[in-house]
Amino acid sequence: MIQLGRLGAWYSMDKLGGPKEIREFVTAVEGLGYDTLWYPESRGFESLSVAGFMLANTTRLKVGSSIASIYARDAYTARRGMLSLHQLYGERFILGLGVSHLPMVEGIRGHRYEKPIPAMRAYLDALNQEAGSEHWPVAIAALGPLMLKLARERTRGALPYNTNPQHTAEAARILGPDKWLAIEQKVTLESDPAKARALGRRELARYMTLDNYRNNFLRIGFTEADLAGGGSDRFIDAMLLWGSIEQVKAGLRAHFAAGATHVAIQPVHPDGDSAARDAILRSLADL
């Protein structure tokens, strides 16, 4: 049964261009000692296919979808894909699932977006149709209390995205001590406030238009004013850790102190600046 280590990296394969860049990146992440590399559902690479490529080019690194949309493949396909990757690559794949967002589901895929909790519950019912499914490394994207409760009841744990230590503490309370709480945290080592916040606003802009995230931002203490005009400094500083290595490490440790069992570091950097990306991961690998 897969055990999840303490520290991971989170990065979109769409930012890497092609096979050569992906191969170089995943071997570098593995070489730095990260336990797991998480990646989102993307427009460029089909989720389970790119997982197979990353697993084929590593030997120890775990690879986790964060997330694979439940509207992208039916539960049977997801189950067979997960189990196939386990058999082929030494049980190093974690199936992270999520309900995605209405514009992606209806606008891009042409499906009908269902109510998140019933949709995820039905998908998990269909997924877990074989003996031993309670031990499968399946986790779900969960922000609100009802989805977190479903994660506790039906999966190995939760994969919160765009959160803060306050949310981490509440998620840990709902999940209990025996579940994964693998949070994503955006970081940059930019120390200039204006430049760091500009990077944060650019990175967060896409999420601030999506209801699932906006509702959670409001639930964890931000206001509509915080979300207006690209985001207040207070909001950006909470969503993106920036500054010196020690300042960033302190912010990451705050998630562990709040109850996270795993923290996945997402490097935020100027477009195409792979040196800045690699410096972030290298500087934080000893956390």
PyMOL commands that set and color helices and strands:
alter all, ss='L'
color gray80, all
select helices_A, chain A and resi 13-16+19-31+47-56+75-88+102-108+116-127+133-135+145-154+165-175+193-204+207-209+211-219+224-230+233-239+245-258+274-284
alter helices_A, ss='H'
color red, helices_A
select strands_A, chain A and resi 7-10+36-39+62-65+68-69+93-98+138-140+157-158+180-187+240-241+262-267
alter strands_A, ss='S'
color yellow, strands_A
deselect
rebuild
show_as cartoon
